[in-house]
């Protein structure tokens, strides 16, 4: 057995040296690409290209590595190589260990510089003022619906939606107290809503307190006696809390969708989505007529959401997601037709469709 084990270890050592050589070759090539991009003033983060790389790898993968293994490995490889081209800055709703932070890490890898900010407005403003290159913001949860603050910010910002991230959210109950001694539970309003039945069943006498983020909740739980937080496993490690219960969400199929915002537009990949905002003219069947244009042209609508304009009572803005890219000929023609029946129409962005 020992001889066979050593044989396999020697084989792995040889493979690792080959991988190391190839990784360095990849990094050297990334440096050259970065030089070309810098001379042409182009961004180093190109979602369409990264999707192409990942898809090519997944098509060629014969196992035993699974899809998620490939994604995890290559997201980090691309992050390291991207940093050789240029260090990018990413803003998110902080503090550290929020679900937004995890989504940003998942998309950009550990080699990006992450900027933690206290408000959604600050996250977007940081990119608008060129103090960050990209922003990661939550747009909706599969159980609790849209994040209204993000929708409101998208109305006025000049930034484009350039990518989307779908991340399974699995909150935990964190505390340094015993379960029976917990008197108050902190968290952001979204995870509190996602875990409301569990909290009511297991902590019926505890006060529920909504705070700015899950990480802020973890900080408070670490500081205040007989308190707890609904937050991530990562937050438990960072803020030195015990995990009293894992996966306390009421629905196991609990996902949050995030947008990546940037100044440039995303190129077509052939598997894209587009998000638009519009307001309609005050006439009978106005919304029906607009949606019928998409139906007539066989464009798949994936989401519609309404928000008050905040300018006049009972006037609404509509947010619409559909399959396709704004540069597709058919989509361009549809948007031109739709705009005729709109008071206002804005393309927030076209971006690679997440799994």
Order of alpha helices (4+ residues) and beta strands (2+ residues): alpha-alpha-alpha-beta-alpha-beta-alpha-beta-beta-alpha-beta-beta-beta-alpha-alpha-beta-alpha-beta-alpha-beta-beta-beta-alpha-beta-beta-alpha-beta
